[in-house]
């Protein structure tokens, strides 16, 4: 009997150990098998992609600078989801209007580097000032910022007021929206956040990007471009860092600072935008009482894709005003 009890105890211990190993190994196996970041974002990959690149202190930045060399420089700042190709429909009209157009992929997006650092307001502010200096653009530029890029444009203007002429904001972030708040709660906890980012969130972001670009005649091409960037090493890490940091959170102080500056500001807001709510717009308008407000009825979060001609006309008219 004692020997039987001993064997029974060992058998139970082995079963428990096997269960524990399965519980540990299964999630790890799922995590490893779901890894799609197989490609290095190096010179070879960038040569295959094409485009212009510049080495900045925090990493290589993918950019495009086009238009007449003597034209006023307009910088297009993209949002959280879509890299710089989200401005495709604006570049040619701005060039035809006489502007020199600069757009770029923020760190962690598109074909810019994914440096191992915090993806916060300070990083993106530094990226833009280094990009302007690296391209020897010294005079004040006009900034056009969309969504999170709008918040970052305001932050840049608050910190480098002498480097900005006019400011055009398209559905800009001032504080965290309900959608981003849910995403932060989901991906905020360490370990669990990384697990969910890989297994769930990247596909959710790809779906959101596709939805934002669905009204473009190049929607299928853009879907492929978005998914391609997610295969370069560092995309998950950069995205989750941006979600956990202040880049999609609170810009209220910056809005108040810029609102006290003597500069032309235009705000374009779309009534069907579920990210930038009416109370947020009201707070922006109170912070910047002299801005030129344009409301687009029946339009969603990315009007530069949905109604590009309207956005182009509004932006160009605003930038050309004396």
C-alpha angles and dihedrals in degrees: 000000000000089000091050092051090048092052090046090052092051090048091053091047091052092049091050091048091051091050091050091049091050091049090051100037098045096062090042090051091048090049093049095044092050093057108120096168096105100135131082116225095224138135092281093055092045093049089054091049095045126206133106126302135186130191110234128180092266098039147297116318125205110219146157124215115184141154135060112338091226094050125110108267116245117191117206113206117196128215135247099281110032123053123220095298086077086081096054094116093053103051101073096044091049091049091048088052089058101260127134105229126211122184130164145174113257116232111283093026136089112339099334119110124275099222118194098250142093113297097218139132091276093057095050092043089053092046092057097045090047090048093052091047092045091053090045094241101153105159124083112283132207113244124210111186130184125203108314086005087060092055090047090049089055090047091051091049091050091053100036104029094159091058095058129073108173130005124211117185124195115194089326127194117243097164138352116304122217090255094054091042090058090048091051092050090050097047100028101089113085117249093006089060093052091047093051092042091060100038100037119359100062090057090046090053091048089052092049091049091050091050092051092051099037095106093057117099085228095054095125091050091049092050089055092047092052094049092045093060090054090064093065116095114261100031095112093045093048094046096049090046090053090050092049095045133066098269092099097030133067124003096152096116091050092052091052091049094049091043088064093052122096100242138115113260130182126192121199113192128178120213095220093053106125093187100053106048129199092256089055091050090049090052091050091051092049091049091048104033095172099052123123106245122206120183121198111200120215094010128121136222100296106047092161086071100032098045105010096162091056093048092045092052093048094046096045093046090050095047092048094052113111 
